[in-house]
Amino acid sequence: MSFVESPERLALRAAVSDLANSYGWQYTRERARAGEHLTELWQEAGKAGFLGVNLPEEHGGGGAGIYELSLVLEEMGAAGCGLLMMVVSPAICGTILSRFGTPDQQKDWLPRIADGSSIMAFGITEPDAGSNSHKIQTVGRKDGSEWVLSGRKVFISGVDVADAVLVVGRTENSKTGKLQPALWMVPTDAPGFEYTPIPMDLVSPDRQFQVFLDDVHLPADALVGSEDAQLAQLFAGLNPERIMASALATGIGRYALDKGTAYAKERAVWGQPIGAHQGISHPLAQAKIELELARLMMQKAATLYDDGDDMGAGEAANMAKYAAAEASIRCVDTAIQTHGGNGMATEYGLGAMLQHARTTRIAPVSREMILNFVAQFSLGLPKSY
């Protein structure tokens, strides 16, 4: 792993930054408050090839890796307009289809995911199971050549803009008869598939939904991968999810820190910029250090994943997500404090950002579950749950 990014990666950063900054936080805020999506930015990012940089070239992607995709999302976040569905459609669903999808599934879906013309959501969380994928109650059963899917999901992002949802459920193992994880592509217009928005205090262009699957009939080829692949294909998408969540959090942190630093240089009280005082400069410096440490872990996780080290990437991705969320919250809070009362003024674009930063500590996996993972798998402590 090099600590200096290649010219190609730096050029990608610059190109994404130029596009994202042509929209910026004001665009995101206006769309969010109007209940609208970042459609124009998504479409432009797709046409430029940014959304599919991690997907195979033979299916319209860039042929790169999760590192490059996380780089794209980080730069989007740093401009104040992070695209949440990048975490879901190209990172989780695109990765799973690239690794486990049939040739027909890949040919049908990957080009559309890569250019942004279609979006695939991801449905794993359930009201009672929470983060415990072993307790998922959504079940798929065979009915002749078809699958019949029933269950309920909660806090599923972007169902209203998706053409299909990659649903995690369980089915009977053909060899053991036990229920095990399986994934199906479910069109959002399928009979029996219904979804309702969850009212949220969070002001965001991306909404959360409850999903209801009432005997949804699916063709045989809706199943992704093997019935007996168990957890392998599920976790193939969860490490990229954590890496991308880290990228989004890091981008938010950069956005806030840039705002706070600029204000500290410009705002003059008692004859000099407020940034000359250690009470202002030290918190900003501390936030910068923690943010850079989080970025390094994110880059390590992405590098390990792209190198095929799933075990190492799992540990690093969880640690990166934890570190990036904490650093993001500190950056936003410090920037607000630096601005004083202006930190909550709409003009400065920081107050609402605190909601987004705080969310990264909860989703897509909570801080507590990451600590459980590190305690058990990194430190070898007894399982606590």
N, C-alpha and C positions, 0 to 999 in steps of 0.2 A: 504494500500500500504506500502510495506517495502522498506526502502532505502538501504537494503542489499540484493543483489541477492541470490537466492537459490543456493545450490551446483550444482543442475542440470543445471541451467542457466549459471553458471560460467564454468561448464564442456563443455557446448555447445559453449560458447565463445572461450574457449581454442582450441577445436577441429576445429572450423571454422578458427581461426587465424592460426593454423598450416598449414591447407590446403592452405589458401590464401597466406600466406608468402612463400610457396613453389613455387608460381608463381610470385607475386609481381608486382611492377609498371613497371619494365623493360619489362616484358611479355606483359602487357597491352599496353605500348607505341609502342612496335614493331608490335603488331597485328593491332593497330589503324593506324599506318603509312602505313602498307601494305594493308589497306582496308579489313582486316580480322576480324573475330569475336573471342570471348573468348570461343571457343567451348570446348576445353579440360577442362577448369575450370568449365564451366557450367555442363558438363557431370559428372565430378567427384563430384561436389556439389550435383547433383541429385542422384547419386548412394549412397552417404553418407546420404541421407535423409534430407539435409539442405534446399532444395528448397521447400519442402512441409511440413515443421514443423507445419504450421498453418492449414493444411487441415485435414479433418476427418480421423481417423484411418481406418474406414471401407472402405475407398477409397484410401488407400495407403499412407496417410499422417501421421504426427506425433501426431495429436490430441491436439496440443498446441494452441497458439494464435498468434495474430499480434505482441505481445511483442517479442516472440521468433523469428519470422521471421525478425523483425526489428533489432534484435540483430545480426542475421546472416549477414544482409546487412551492418550493421555498421562495423563489423569486417572485412568484405571484403573491404570496403572502407578504413579502417585504414591500410590495407596492400597495398593500391594503386591499387586495382583491383575490384572496385565495379561493380556488375552485374546489369545494369539498368533494364533489363527485369524482374528482381525479383519484381520491383515495379508494373509491369504490369500483368505478367502471374499468379503467385500464389497469389499476394496481391489483385489486383483489380478483375481480372476475376475469380480466384479461390474462392475468398470470395463470389462474386455474385452467382456463380454456387452452392456453398455450401448452401447458404441461400434460393435461389429462383429457382434453376434448378430442372427439373423433375428427378425422379430416373434414367431414362435412360440417360439423359444428364450427371448426376453426375457419373454414372458407366462408361460412355464412356470417359469423359474428365478428371476427377479429378486424377485418377491414373497416367495418362500421364503428367499432369501438375506437380504432386508431384515428379515424378522421373526425370523430365526434358526432357523426350523423345519427348514431344510436347510442343510447345509454343503458347500461345494465346495472340495476341496484342489487344489493346483497342483503339477504334476510336470514339472520341467525338468532338474534336476541328474542327471548320469549318472556311473557309476564312472570311466570313461575320459575323458569330455569335460570334467568339472569345470565351470568357468565359461565355457568356450568353446562358445557356442550354435551355432557353425558346424560343430562336430564331433559333434553329436548323432547317435547311431546308431539311435534309435527311428524306425522307418519305417512309414508307412501306404501301402497299395497298394489300388487299386481291384479289386473282385471283383464284377462285375456292378453292381448298384446299391448294394452294400455297401462298407465299408472294412474292411480287415484290418490290424490294428496289432500290431507285434512290437517288443520292446525291453526295456530294463531301466532303472529309475530308482533313485536312492539319496538318502537324507536328505530324504524327502518327509514333511512335517508333517501330522499329524492324519488320516491315511488311515482310522484306525479309527472316527472320528466322522463321516466324510464319506459322502455319498450318491453322489458322483461325484468324479472327478479330472479337471481340465483338463490334459491331457497335451500337452506340446510334443514334436513329432516332426518328421519331414521327409517330403515327398512330391514326386513328380515334377512339375515345372512343365509345365503343359499346352502352353505355347508354346515353351519352350527345351529341355525334356527334362531339365533339371538339377534336382537335389534342392534343396528350399528348405523353410524352416520352415512348419509348419502346426500347428493346435491342434484337438484332439478332446475332447469330453466323454465320459468313460468311466465307466459305472456301476461302483461297487466290487463289485457282485455279478455282474458279467458273466463268463461262462465264459471261462477262460483268463487272467483277471486275479487275481493272487495277491500278497499282501504279507506281510512278516514284520518284526517290530520289530527295531530296531538297539539292542543293549544300550548304555546310556549311563551315565556317572558323574553326569551332570547330573540333579538331582532336579527334575522338572517335571511338571505335569499333562498336558502336551502331549508326545506321543511321536513319534519319528522312525522311518521305515520304508524298507525296500527294496521296490521294486515290480517285479513280473515280468509282462510282457505277452506271452503265448504265443498268437499268431494269434487275437487278440481280434476278433470280428466285430461291427461297429457299423453301424447304419443310416446312410444318406446324410446325414441331418440331424444326425449327431453332430459333423460338421465345423463349426467356428466360423468365420464369415467366409468369405473367398474363398481358394481354393487358391493364388491368385497374389498374395495380399496381402503375402507375404514377411515382413519383420521388423516392419512397421508395427504389426500387431495384437499381436505379442509385446511390443514395447517400450511399448505403451500401458498394460500392466500393471506393468512393471518400475519406472517412475518412482514410481507410487503405493506400490509395495513398499518402496522406499528411504525415502520420506517416512514411511511408517508404522513402519518399523524405527527411524527417528530418533525418532518419537513414543514408542515403547516404551522406548527407551534413555533418553530425556529423563525419562520418568515414573519409571523406576528410579532415576535420579540424584536426582530431587526427593525420592523416598521416603527414600533414604539420607541425603541432606543434612538433611532435616527431623529424622531420628532423631539424627544427629550433633550438630546444633545444639541440640536440646532437651536432650540429655545433657550438653553442655558448659555449659549454663545451670544445670542441676540438680546436677551432681556437684561437691561441694565438698571440696577437699583443701587443707590449710594455711590454712584459714580463709576461703577465697573460692572461687567457682565456677572450674573449670578453664578455662572460656572466657575468663577475664580474662587468661590468659597468651597471648602472641603465638605461642608454639609450637603452641598449639591453634587460636587464632582465625585466624591467617594462612592455614594450609592450608584451613580451611573457607571463608574469604573467596575464596581462589583458585579453589576448586571451584565456588563460586557464580558467579563471573565467567565461567568457562569454560562452565558449564551454560547461562547466559543467552545467551551468544554462539551456542551450538549451537541453542538454541530459536529465535533470530532467523533463522538460516539455514534451519531447518526451516519456519518460517512463510513465509519468502521462497519456498522451493521449492514449498510448497503453493499459495501465491498465484499464482505463475507457471503452475503446472500448471492450476489452475482457470480462469486467463485464456486458456488455449489455447496458451501459449508452450512447446511441447514441447522445443525446443532449450535454451532458458534453464532450463527446469525440470530437464532432464537433468543439467546441470552443477551446479545448486544442490542437487538431490536427492542426488547423490553426495557433495558437500561436506558436506551436512547429516548424512548417515549417518556419515561419517567423524568429524565433530566431536562428534556426539551419543554415539557409542560411546566415544570417548576421555574425554569429560566424565563419562559415566556411570561408567566404571571409576574415575576419580579420586574422584568423589563417594563411591562405595561404599568404596573403600580408605581414604579420609580418615575416613569415619564409623567404620569398624572401628578405626582407629588411635586415634581420639578416645575410643572406649569401652575401649581397653586389652583386657584379658582378656575383658571382657564382650562385646566385639565378635564373639567366636566362640561365645558362649553362646546356646543355642536361644531363651531368653526374649526376646532383643533383636532377633531376626529379621534379622540382617545377614550372617552367615556364608554361608548358602546363596545370598543375593542376589549375592554375589561371582561365583558361577558364571554367573548370568543376565547380569550386566553384562559379563563377559568374553566371553560368547557373541556379544554384539552387535558385537564387533570382527571376528568371523569371518563371521557370517551376516546377511543373505542374500547379501551380496557382501563379500569380504575387504577389509581395509584396503589391501593391496597392489594389488588390482585397481582400487580407487578412485584410488590414486596413479598407476597406469598411465594411467587415463582423464584425470586432470587434467593430467599431464605432456604427453600427446599432444594433447588437444582444447582445453585451456585455455591451455597454454603453447606449443603448436606444436612440441614436441620430436619427434624421430623415434620411431616406434613401436618398442617394446622387446620385443614378444612376438609 
